[in-house]
Structure formats: structure tokens, C-alpha cells
């Protein structure tokens, strides 16, 4: 049985424009609680709003209480020290953190210091914008012509340089999945991502990832 709208309805409407973004993963509940604890928010304390970043670039992790008071911490202190180190298991086994199926995808284009490390201080910020399809390129070009977007060329190597997690995760994902299965966990199966080919390019890193995943799954540490 196939889901979705009837064929006649699908023909009546054009395919929606697909937008995506570079995703490093969704933090676990443990990590979120750990940041809230740092900010003095008691376990179970009601909140009116919570956002992981935004209202700036990169923006702060912010918790708002029902009375309107709020506590916040920087992107570096939240994502760099806690949230980014403890994402959900499903994110660690995701093969596509860069929106390959989208028409247009955006990602943080971090500034770097003299050593090449990303700088997370608040600024106006720039995002890398990738048009993956002719339709996506047309939409971007029309947005630029309308003054909605301001763009400049960017070298793909520069994007990869400040998004190392994406390349590392894809390259070692076959090892993570193999380690999980050897430890008795269920793991997804993917086609079309070239995971085995990428794994063979850096076999040492792949084996290291497989061993680490095996140990974490057996110890119960690999959980959402």
C-alpha cells in the first residue's frame, strides 16, 4: 500500500521547494538538562520558552521563565562544551547532515582565527548557501534580484574547512553502523551514500569508530 495524495492531486500541484540546513545533530535530553543546570534552572522548573540558539549569530542558549526573566549562555559554552558532545543516537547514525535531497541548503560559515579554528563571537554572520538543483538556483537568483538575499562567491573547500564534523561523520559512518550491529544494536541500512567507499579511504579511522561504538553500545552509553 502506498501513502501520499492521489496521483491526480499530485499532478495538480507542483512539487514543494525543499529547503534544508547543515545539521550537527539534536542534543540529548541529558545535555539540555546539563546546560539548564549550569544556568541555575532547577529540574522540573516550568519554562515559558527555550531556544538553543538564535536571536543573533550564532546566538545564545536561552531559557525564559513564566515571569519573563531569562538566563542565557553563549554558543561556545552551550554547544561547544555540552550540547554538541551529546547528541541523540539517531543523529550519530544519520548519513546526511548537509541536506543532499534539498533544492537549497544553508549552513554556518564560521569565521576562523589564525589557527583555523571557528570563532563563535557574536556578529552579523554569514551562511553558506548551496543551490543543489536548477530550481533551487533559480529561487536563489530571484531572491538576490529582489534584494532579499545578499550573496558573494565562496570556495567549497572553505565550507568544508569550518564544517569538519560533516565530513568526518560521513567518512566513518560505516564503522559506526558496523560497530553497533556487532554489539547487538539495530542500525539503519543506507543506499546511495557511498559509505563503504568513504570508509575504505581512511580505514584506521573507520576501525577506531567501530571499536568505540561497539564499546558504547555494550555499556549502554549509546542511547537517545
GROMACS elastic network, one bead per residue, 0.5 to 0.9 nm:
[ bonds ]
;  ai    aj funct       b0    kb
    3     6     6  0.86526   500
    4     7     6  0.87471   500
    4    10     6  0.86799   500
    5     8     6  0.81420   500
    5     9     6  0.61538   500
    5    10     6  0.61803   500
    6     9     6  0.53624   500
    6    10     6  0.62945   500
    6    11     6  0.88123   500
    7    11     6  0.62343   500
    7    12     6  0.86758   500
    8    11     6  0.52598   500
    8    12     6  0.63396   500
    9    12     6  0.50618   500
    9    13     6  0.67571   500
   10    13     6  0.57343   500
   10    14     6  0.74870   500
   10    15     6  0.80150   500
   11    14     6  0.69857   500
   11    15     6  0.87961   500
   13    16     6  0.83662   500
   14    17     6  0.87990   500
   15    18     6  0.85995   500
   17   102     6  0.78900   500
   17   103     6  0.64992   500
   17   104     6  0.82948   500
   17   135     6  0.81347   500
   17   136     6  0.76770   500
   18   101     6  0.77075   500
   18   103     6  0.51826   500
   18   104     6  0.67289   500
   18   105     6  0.85702   500
   18   136     6  0.83700   500
   19    99     6  0.79762   500
   19   101     6  0.88228   500
   19   102     6  0.53458   500
   19   103     6  0.60303   500
   19   104     6  0.51227   500
   19   105     6  0.57571   500
   19   106     6  0.82181   500
   19   136     6  0.87689   500
   20    23     6  0.87502   500
   20    98     6  0.77107   500
   20    99     6  0.53327   500
   20   100     6  0.84914   500
   20   101     6  0.83725   500
   20   102     6  0.58751   500
   20   103     6  0.80241   500
   20   104     6  0.64690   500
   20   106     6  0.65624   500
   20   107     6  0.88576   500
   21    97     6  0.78116   500
   21    98     6  0.62742   500
   21    99     6  0.60223   500
   21   102     6  0.88334   500
   21   104     6  0.82748   500
   21   107     6  0.54811   500
   21   108     6  0.87475   500
   21   129     6  0.89396   500
   22    96     6  0.88056   500
   22    97     6  0.54739   500
   22    99     6  0.65467   500
   22   105     6  0.71419   500
   22   106     6  0.62602   500
   22   108     6  0.74494   500
   22   163     6  0.87706   500
   22   166     6  0.82226   500
   23    26     6  0.81410   500
   23    91     6  0.89563   500
   23    96     6  0.84811   500
   23    98     6  0.65329   500
   23    99     6  0.82543   500
   23   107     6  0.79478   500
   23   166     6  0.83547   500
   24    84     6  0.74820   500
   24    87     6  0.83486   500
   24    91     6  0.77853   500
   24    92     6  0.89509   500
   24    97     6  0.64875   500
   24    98     6  0.89482   500
   24   165     6  0.72410   500
   24   166     6  0.73060   500
   25    84     6  0.75784   500
   25    87     6  0.57143   500
   25    88     6  0.69799   500
   25    90     6  0.85336   500
   25    91     6  0.51219   500
   25    92     6  0.73935   500
   25    94     6  0.87443   500
   25    97     6  0.78884   500
   26    83     6  0.82938   500
   26    84     6  0.83169   500
   26    86     6  0.86299   500
   26    87     6  0.53400   500
   26    88     6  0.59207   500
   26    90     6  0.88739   500
   26    91     6  0.67441   500
   27    30     6  0.80518   500
   27    31     6  0.61246   500
   27    32     6  0.66768   500
   27    79     6  0.87731   500
   27    82     6  0.87670   500
   27    83     6  0.52889   500
   27    84     6  0.66429   500
   27    85     6  0.81669   500
   27    86     6  0.59184   500
   27    88     6  0.58941   500
   27    91     6  0.89930   500
   27   224     6  0.88619   500
   28    31     6  0.52642   500
   28    32     6  0.64499   500
   28    33     6  0.87262   500
   28    83     6  0.75051   500
   28    86     6  0.59952   500
   28    87     6  0.50314   500
   28    88     6  0.50601   500
   28    89     6  0.85080   500
   28   223     6  0.88649   500
   28   224     6  0.60320   500
   29    32     6  0.50853   500
   29    33     6  0.61216   500
   29    34     6  0.85280   500
   29    87     6  0.87812   500
   29    88     6  0.84903   500
   29   224     6  0.79026   500
   30    33     6  0.51777   500
   30    34     6  0.61401   500
   30    35     6  0.88488   500
   30    83     6  0.89358   500
   30    86     6  0.78661   500
   30   224     6  0.89689   500
   31    35     6  0.64206   500
   31    36     6  0.86996   500
   31    82     6  0.60654   500
   31    83     6  0.53152   500
   31    84     6  0.85332   500
   31    85     6  0.82260   500
   31    86     6  0.60169   500
   31    87     6  0.77630   500
   32    35     6  0.53298   500
   32    36     6  0.62929   500
   32    37     6  0.86178   500
   32    52     6  0.88716   500
   32    78     6  0.88601   500
   32    82     6  0.81982   500
   32    83     6  0.67302   500
   33    36     6  0.50275   500
   33    37     6  0.60261   500
   33    38     6  0.86464   500
   33    41     6  0.86656   500
   33    43     6  0.75266   500
   34    37     6  0.50612   500
   34    38     6  0.63807   500
   34    39     6  0.88284   500
   34    82     6  0.74808   500
   34    83     6  0.86189   500
   35    38     6  0.50577   500
   35    39     6  0.64489   500
   35    40     6  0.88798   500
   35    41     6  0.88114   500
   35    61     6  0.85324   500
   35    73     6  0.84996   500
   35    77     6  0.86753   500
   35    78     6  0.64151   500
   35    82     6  0.69804   500
   35    83     6  0.77882   500
   36    39     6  0.50217   500
   36    40     6  0.63788   500
   36    41     6  0.52113   500
   36    42     6  0.75992   500
   36    43     6  0.83244   500
   36    63     6  0.77485   500
   36    71     6  0.88750   500
   37    40     6  0.50741   500
   37    41     6  0.53562   500
   37    42     6  0.64813   500
   37    43     6  0.76003   500
   38    41     6  0.75407   500
   39    42     6  0.89352   500
   39    63     6  0.86835   500
   39    71     6  0.63858   500
   39    72     6  0.70410   500
   39    73     6  0.75840   500
   40    71     6  0.83243   500
   41    44     6  0.84960   500
   41    45     6  0.65995   500
   41    63     6  0.84411   500
   41    71     6  0.85026   500
   42    45     6  0.53291   500
   42    46     6  0.89243   500
   43    46     6  0.88554   500
   44    47     6  0.89402   500
   45    65     6  0.85654   500
   46    65     6  0.68347   500
   46    66     6  0.71992   500
   47    50     6  0.71435   500
   47    63     6  0.68813   500
   47    64     6  0.57949   500
   47    66     6  0.58164   500
   48    63     6  0.78617   500
   48    64     6  0.54948   500
   48    65     6  0.51992   500
   48    67     6  0.82592   500
   48    68     6  0.78196   500
   49    62     6  0.81128   500
   49    63     6  0.59742   500
   49    64     6  0.50101   500
   49    65     6  0.70601   500
   49    66     6  0.81715   500
   50    61     6  0.77291   500
   50    62     6  0.57841   500
   50    64     6  0.61990   500
   50    65     6  0.89438   500
   51    54     6  0.72585   500
   51    60     6  0.80182   500
   51    61     6  0.58355   500
   51    62     6  0.54647   500
   51    63     6  0.67078   500
   51    64     6  0.88317   500
   52    59     6  0.82259   500
   52    60     6  0.67436   500
   52    62     6  0.64789   500
   52    63     6  0.86531   500
   52    75     6  0.83761   500
   52    78     6  0.82247   500
   52    79     6  0.84014   500
   53    56     6  0.78886   500
   53    57     6  0.80816   500
   53    58     6  0.65381   500
   53    62     6  0.72365   500
   53    74     6  0.85725   500
   53    75     6  0.69481   500
   54    57     6  0.63558   500
   54    58     6  0.62810   500
   54    60     6  0.62725   500
   54    61     6  0.78661   500
   54    62     6  0.89430   500
   55    58     6  0.82089   500
   55    59     6  0.55677   500
   55    60     6  0.74907   500
   56    60     6  0.75355   500
   56   122     6  0.69635   500
   56   123     6  0.75165   500
   56   124     6  0.75365   500
   56   125     6  0.86249   500
   57    60     6  0.82375   500
   57   120     6  0.83529   500
   57   121     6  0.81380   500
   57   122     6  0.55185   500
   57   123     6  0.58064   500
   57   124     6  0.62084   500
   57   125     6  0.57511   500
   57   126     6  0.86664   500
   58    74     6  0.86114   500
   58    75     6  0.64992   500
   58   108     6  0.84760   500
   58   120     6  0.66702   500
   58   121     6  0.75448   500
   58   122     6  0.61461   500
   58   123     6  0.76028   500
   58   124     6  0.87492   500
   58   125     6  0.74335   500
   59    62     6  0.89279   500
   59    74     6  0.70751   500
   59    75     6  0.63269   500
   59   121     6  0.89737   500
   59   122     6  0.68581   500
   60    72     6  0.61982   500
   60    73     6  0.56216   500
   60    75     6  0.52921   500
   60    76     6  0.87975   500
   60    78     6  0.80049   500
   61    71     6  0.84766   500
   61    72     6  0.54679   500
   61    73     6  0.54327   500
   61    74     6  0.63233   500
   61    75     6  0.65075   500
   61    77     6  0.88607   500
   61    78     6  0.64659   500
   61    79     6  0.83667   500
   62    70     6  0.68544   500
   62    71     6  0.58179   500
   62    73     6  0.67228   500
   62    74     6  0.88374   500
   63    69     6  0.85802   500
   63    70     6  0.55244   500
   63    71     6  0.55025   500
   63    72     6  0.63439   500
   64    67     6  0.81011   500
   64    68     6  0.60578   500
   64    69     6  0.58532   500
   64    71     6  0.67011   500
   64    72     6  0.87197   500
   65    68     6  0.54172   500
   65    69     6  0.54552   500
   65    70     6  0.59331   500
   65    71     6  0.84994   500
   66    69     6  0.74206   500
   67    70     6  0.87814   500
   73    76     6  0.83002   500
   73    77     6  0.63557   500
   73    78     6  0.64324   500
   74    77     6  0.52437   500
   74    78     6  0.61159   500
   74    79     6  0.82525   500
   74   120     6  0.85431   500
   74   121     6  0.84881   500
   74   122     6  0.89032   500
   75    78     6  0.52000   500
   75    79     6  0.54638   500
   75    80     6  0.67378   500
   75    81     6  0.89566   500
   75   120     6  0.67670   500
   75   121     6  0.82841   500
   75   122     6  0.89730   500
   76    79     6  0.56206   500
   76    81     6  0.65918   500
   76   119     6  0.89022   500
   76   120     6  0.63086   500
   76   121     6  0.83236   500
   77    80     6  0.56047   500
   77    81     6  0.52616   500
   77    82     6  0.72113   500
   77    83     6  0.89266   500
   78    81     6  0.57106   500
   78    82     6  0.55044   500
   78    83     6  0.58797   500
   78    84     6  0.79897   500
   79    82     6  0.55679   500
   79    85     6  0.77221   500
   80    83     6  0.68658   500
   80    84     6  0.59256   500
   80    85     6  0.75390   500
   81    84     6  0.70537   500
   81    85     6  0.70165   500
   82    85     6  0.55494   500
   82    86     6  0.67342   500
   83    86     6  0.55399   500
   83    87     6  0.66808   500
   84    87     6  0.61621   500
   86    89     6  0.87896   500
   87    90     6  0.84103   500
   87    91     6  0.66247   500
   87    92     6  0.72545   500
   87   224     6  0.75177   500
   88    91     6  0.54095   500
   88    92     6  0.67739   500
   88   222     6  0.84440   500
   88   223     6  0.68651   500
   89    92     6  0.50925   500
   89    93     6  0.66031   500
   89    94     6  0.88333   500
   89   222     6  0.62205   500
   89   223     6  0.55171   500
   89   224     6  0.50488   500
   90    93     6  0.53192   500
   90    94     6  0.62915   500
   90   223     6  0.85841   500
   90   224     6  0.71863   500
   91    94     6  0.50328   500
   91    95     6  0.85736   500
   91    97     6  0.85951   500
   92    95     6  0.84124   500
   92   169     6  0.76088   500
   92   173     6  0.80292   500
   92   176     6  0.82166   500
   93   169     6  0.84908   500
   93   173     6  0.65842   500
   93   174     6  0.89320   500
   93   176     6  0.72265   500
   93   177     6  0.68921   500
   93   187     6  0.76811   500
   93   188     6  0.76167   500
   94    97     6  0.69867   500
   94   169     6  0.85508   500
   94   170     6  0.83657   500
   94   173     6  0.80579   500
   94   188     6  0.87301   500
   95    98     6  0.89462   500
   95   169     6  0.77245   500
   95   170     6  0.59015   500
   95   173     6  0.70646   500
   95   190     6  0.78525   500
   95   193     6  0.72441   500
   95   195     6  0.82869   500
   96    99     6  0.61292   500
   96   100     6  0.66974   500
   96   101     6  0.88123   500
   96   166     6  0.83262   500
   96   170     6  0.75895   500
   96   193     6  0.84484   500
   97   100     6  0.81262   500
   97   166     6  0.63398   500
   97   169     6  0.87825   500
   97   170     6  0.84992   500
   98   101     6  0.88366   500
   98   105     6  0.72280   500
   98   106     6  0.83515   500
   98   107     6  0.79535   500
   98   166     6  0.73108   500
   99   102     6  0.54844   500
   99   103     6  0.86135   500
   99   104     6  0.81239   500
   99   105     6  0.60056   500
   99   106     6  0.85704   500
  100   103     6  0.82305   500
  100   104     6  0.89318   500
  100   105     6  0.80071   500
  100   132     6  0.74466   500
  101   104     6  0.88733   500
  101   132     6  0.81267   500
  102   105     6  0.63296   500
  102   131     6  0.84104   500
  102   132     6  0.67913   500
  102   133     6  0.79761   500
  102   136     6  0.82823   500
  103   130     6  0.83562   500
  103   131     6  0.59763   500
  103   132     6  0.51399   500
  103   133     6  0.52021   500
  103   134     6  0.79574   500
  103   135     6  0.66868   500
  103   137     6  0.78715   500
  104   129     6  0.70915   500
  104   130     6  0.56550   500
  104   132     6  0.58497   500
  104   133     6  0.74888   500
  104   135     6  0.87631   500
  104   136     6  0.52552   500
  104   137     6  0.76029   500
  104   139     6  0.85997   500
  104   140     6  0.80527   500
  105   128     6  0.81900   500
  105   129     6  0.58869   500
  105   130     6  0.52393   500
  105   131     6  0.66403   500
  105   132     6  0.76110   500
  105   136     6  0.89779   500
  106   127     6  0.62271   500
  106   128     6  0.54706   500
  106   130     6  0.62717   500
  106   131     6  0.89025   500
  107   126     6  0.88857   500
  107   127     6  0.54161   500
  107   128     6  0.50857   500
  107   129     6  0.66630   500
  107   130     6  0.84982   500
  107   159     6  0.85647   500
  107   163     6  0.86950   500
  108   125     6  0.82781   500
  108   126     6  0.68797   500
  108   128     6  0.60739   500
  108   129     6  0.89913   500
  108   159     6  0.84772   500
  108   162     6  0.83307   500
  108   163     6  0.80935   500
  109   118     6  0.89523   500
  109   125     6  0.77906   500
  109   126     6  0.57856   500
  109   128     6  0.53871   500
  109   158     6  0.83056   500
  109   159     6  0.63444   500
  109   162     6  0.67363   500
  109   163     6  0.80564   500
  110   117     6  0.88817   500
  110   118     6  0.54974   500
  110   119     6  0.64664   500
  110   120     6  0.73229   500
  110   125     6  0.77473   500
  110   126     6  0.75046   500
  110   127     6  0.79981   500
  110   159     6  0.84422   500
  110   162     6  0.60744   500
  110   163     6  0.83878   500
  111   116     6  0.86532   500
  111   117     6  0.81533   500
  111   118     6  0.55650   500
  111   119     6  0.54849   500
  111   120     6  0.77691   500
  111   125     6  0.83887   500
  111   126     6  0.87119   500
  111   162     6  0.79601   500
  112   115     6  0.75123   500
  112   116     6  0.50968   500
  112   117     6  0.50383   500
  112   119     6  0.52492   500
  112   120     6  0.87714   500
  112   162     6  0.76916   500
  113   116     6  0.52285   500
  113   117     6  0.55279   500
  113   118     6  0.65135   500
  113   119     6  0.63818   500
  114   117     6  0.75389   500
  116   161     6  0.81890   500
  116   162     6  0.81499   500
  117   162     6  0.75666   500
  118   162     6  0.63729   500
  119   122     6  0.89845   500
  120   123     6  0.85330   500
  122   125     6  0.78760   500
  128   154     6  0.75406   500
  128   159     6  0.70716   500
  129   140     6  0.88223   500
  129   151     6  0.85399   500
  130   136     6  0.84789   500
  130   137     6  0.83142   500
  131   134     6  0.75044   500
  131   135     6  0.81886   500
  131   136     6  0.50214   500
  131   138     6  0.85636   500
  131   139     6  0.87190   500
  131   140     6  0.73548   500
  132   135     6  0.83348   500
  132   136     6  0.62653   500
  132   137     6  0.72263   500
  133   136     6  0.50206   500
  133   137     6  0.62670   500
  133   138     6  0.86292   500
  134   137     6  0.50722   500
  134   138     6  0.61556   500
  134   139     6  0.86779   500
  135   138     6  0.50924   500
  135   139     6  0.62937   500
  135   140     6  0.87200   500
  136   139     6  0.51577   500
  136   140     6  0.62609   500
  136   141     6  0.86273   500
  137   140     6  0.51259   500
  137   141     6  0.60876   500
  137   142     6  0.85660   500
  138   141     6  0.51430   500
  138   142     6  0.61445   500
  138   143     6  0.85568   500
  139   142     6  0.51940   500
  139   143     6  0.61361   500
  139   144     6  0.86622   500
  140   143     6  0.50360   500
  140   144     6  0.62086   500
  140   145     6  0.86345   500
  140   149     6  0.78156   500
  141   144     6  0.50897   500
  141   145     6  0.61862   500
  141   146     6  0.86178   500
  141   149     6  0.87831   500
  142   146     6  0.61240   500
  142   147     6  0.86421   500
  142   148     6  0.86917   500
  143   146     6  0.50771   500
  143   147     6  0.62973   500
  143   148     6  0.51622   500
  143   149     6  0.57276   500
  143   150     6  0.87000   500
  144   147     6  0.51138   500
  144   148     6  0.57539   500
  144   150     6  0.60728   500
  144   151     6  0.72554   500
  145   148     6  0.76411   500
  145   149     6  0.80861   500
  146   149     6  0.77653   500
  147   150     6  0.69663   500
  154   157     6  0.85904   500
  154   158     6  0.71889   500
  154   159     6  0.76998   500
  155   158     6  0.52798   500
  155   159     6  0.67819   500
  156   159     6  0.50714   500
  156   160     6  0.63375   500
  156   161     6  0.85894   500
  157   160     6  0.50477   500
  157   161     6  0.60282   500
  157   162     6  0.88654   500
  158   162     6  0.65861   500
  158   163     6  0.86970   500
  159   162     6  0.55618   500
  159   163     6  0.62114   500
  159   164     6  0.88660   500
  160   164     6  0.60915   500
  160   165     6  0.89891   500
  160   166     6  0.79847   500
  160   167     6  0.73137   500
  161   164     6  0.59575   500
  162   165     6  0.86852   500
  163   166     6  0.58977   500
  163   167     6  0.73691   500
  164   167     6  0.55209   500
  164   168     6  0.61669   500
  164   169     6  0.85169   500
  165   168     6  0.51568   500
  165   169     6  0.58379   500
  165   170     6  0.84463   500
  166   169     6  0.53644   500
  166   170     6  0.62686   500
  166   171     6  0.85971   500
  167   170     6  0.53585   500
  167   171     6  0.60849   500
  167   172     6  0.87123   500
  168   171     6  0.51459   500
  168   172     6  0.62000   500
  168   173     6  0.83176   500
  169   172     6  0.54307   500
  169   173     6  0.56957   500
  170   173     6  0.52411   500
  170   174     6  0.80664   500
  170   193     6  0.86594   500
  170   195     6  0.70208   500
  170   198     6  0.75979   500
  170   199     6  0.84874   500
  171   174     6  0.75102   500
  171   175     6  0.87037   500
  171   195     6  0.67724   500
  171   196     6  0.85932   500
  171   197     6  0.86436   500
  171   198     6  0.50629   500
  171   199     6  0.54237   500
  171   200     6  0.86934   500
  171   201     6  0.80299   500
  171   202     6  0.76194   500
  171   205     6  0.85457   500
  171   206     6  0.76170   500
  172   175     6  0.54005   500
  172   176     6  0.65558   500
  172   177     6  0.89811   500
  172   195     6  0.78814   500
  172   198     6  0.74968   500
  172   199     6  0.56795   500
  172   202     6  0.80291   500
  172   203     6  0.86288   500
  172   205     6  0.66215   500
  172   207     6  0.84229   500
  172   208     6  0.89028   500
  172   209     6  0.65396   500
  172   210     6  0.83327   500
  173   177     6  0.62094   500
  173   178     6  0.85213   500
  173   195     6  0.67576   500
  173   196     6  0.87635   500
  173   198     6  0.88340   500
  173   199     6  0.75295   500
  173   206     6  0.76697   500
  173   209     6  0.80897   500
  173   210     6  0.87589   500
  174   177     6  0.52396   500
  174   178     6  0.60972   500
  174   179     6  0.85446   500
  174   195     6  0.56385   500
  174   196     6  0.61265   500
  174   198     6  0.83122   500
  174   199     6  0.62132   500
  174   206     6  0.71354   500
  174   209     6  0.88512   500
  174   210     6  0.80774   500
  175   178     6  0.50806   500
  175   179     6  0.60176   500
  175   180     6  0.85211   500
  175   196     6  0.87973   500
  175   199     6  0.71379   500
  175   203     6  0.89050   500
  175   205     6  0.82878   500
  175   207     6  0.60649   500
  175   208     6  0.78265   500
  175   209     6  0.55556   500
  175   211     6  0.81519   500
  175   213     6  0.81604   500
  176   179     6  0.51550   500
  176   180     6  0.61778   500
  176   181     6  0.87084   500
  176   206     6  0.76349   500
  176   207     6  0.86812   500
  176   209     6  0.56235   500
  176   211     6  0.82047   500
  176   212     6  0.80328   500
  176   213     6  0.56766   500
  176   214     6  0.79884   500
  177   180     6  0.51331   500
  177   181     6  0.62549   500
  177   182     6  0.86498   500
  177   186     6  0.87647   500
  177   187     6  0.59831   500
  177   188     6  0.76126   500
  177   189     6  0.85260   500
  177   210     6  0.73901   500
  177   213     6  0.80996   500
  178   181     6  0.52159   500
  178   182     6  0.61538   500
  178   183     6  0.86142   500
  178   187     6  0.83291   500
  178   210     6  0.61782   500
  178   213     6  0.85253   500
  178   214     6  0.83194   500
  179   182     6  0.51711   500
  179   183     6  0.62558   500
  179   184     6  0.88279   500
  179   185     6  0.87623   500
  179   207     6  0.86683   500
  179   209     6  0.75917   500
  179   211     6  0.61349   500
  179   212     6  0.75851   500
  179   213     6  0.52708   500
  179   215     6  0.82792   500
  179   217     6  0.82792   500
  180   183     6  0.51442   500
  180   184     6  0.64903   500
  180   185     6  0.52539   500
  180   186     6  0.70937   500
  180   187     6  0.66699   500
  180   210     6  0.75006   500
  180   213     6  0.59466   500
  180   214     6  0.54881   500
  180   215     6  0.88491   500
  180   216     6  0.86260   500
  180   217     6  0.63267   500
  180   218     6  0.86699   500
  181   184     6  0.50465   500
  181   185     6  0.50671   500
  181   186     6  0.61075   500
  181   187     6  0.63907   500
  181   214     6  0.80658   500
  182   185     6  0.73952   500
  182   210     6  0.89430   500
  182   214     6  0.67559   500
  183   213     6  0.83335   500
  183   214     6  0.53067   500
  183   215     6  0.77794   500
  183   216     6  0.89258   500
  183   217     6  0.61936   500
  183   218     6  0.59036   500
  184   214     6  0.88436   500
  184   217     6  0.80712   500
  184   218     6  0.80652   500
  185   217     6  0.71483   500
  185   218     6  0.87692   500
  190   193     6  0.69654   500
  190   194     6  0.89378   500
  190   195     6  0.82646   500
  191   194     6  0.74170   500
  191   195     6  0.83792   500
  192   195     6  0.81794   500
  193   196     6  0.86089   500
  193   198     6  0.89704   500
  194   197     6  0.53589   500
  194   198     6  0.62409   500
  194   199     6  0.86393   500
  195   198     6  0.51336   500
  195   199     6  0.60364   500
  195   200     6  0.86951   500
  196   200     6  0.62568   500
  196   201     6  0.88599   500
  197   200     6  0.53274   500
  197   201     6  0.67198   500
  198   201     6  0.53206   500
  198   202     6  0.72876   500
  198   203     6  0.88759   500
  199   202     6  0.56945   500
  199   203     6  0.58684   500
  199   204     6  0.89264   500
  199   205     6  0.80526   500
  199   206     6  0.57526   500
  199   207     6  0.88984   500
  200   204     6  0.87275   500
  200   206     6  0.77233   500
  201   204     6  0.89648   500
  201   206     6  0.89448   500
  202   205     6  0.55849   500
  202   206     6  0.63230   500
  202   207     6  0.88486   500
  203   207     6  0.61213   500
  203   208     6  0.85073   500
  204   207     6  0.52615   500
  204   208     6  0.61576   500
  204   209     6  0.86144   500
  205   208     6  0.50133   500
  205   209     6  0.60877   500
  205   210     6  0.85643   500
  206   209     6  0.51556   500
  206   210     6  0.61895   500
  206   211     6  0.87300   500
  207   211     6  0.61762   500
  207   212     6  0.85426   500
  208   211     6  0.52557   500
  208   212     6  0.61851   500
  208   213     6  0.85875   500
  209   212     6  0.51089   500
  209   213     6  0.60215   500
  209   214     6  0.84598   500
  210   213     6  0.51957   500
  210   214     6  0.60545   500
  210   215     6  0.86885   500
  211   214     6  0.50900   500
  211   215     6  0.63120   500
  211   216     6  0.87225   500
  212   215     6  0.52603   500
  212   216     6  0.62581   500
  212   217     6  0.86577   500
  213   216     6  0.50899   500
  213   217     6  0.60314   500
  213   218     6  0.84692   500
  213   222     6  0.76482   500
  214   217     6  0.53188   500
  214   218     6  0.61510   500
  214   219     6  0.85893   500
  215   218     6  0.52163   500
  215   219     6  0.61039   500
  215   220     6  0.85468   500
  215   221     6  0.84387   500
  215   222     6  0.89945   500
  216   219     6  0.51372   500
  216   220     6  0.60356   500
  216   222     6  0.53855   500
  217   220     6  0.50646   500
  217   221     6  0.59618   500
  217   222     6  0.50507   500
  217   223     6  0.79337   500
  218   221     6  0.77091   500
  218   222     6  0.83365   500
  219   222     6  0.78707   500
  220   223     6  0.68524   500
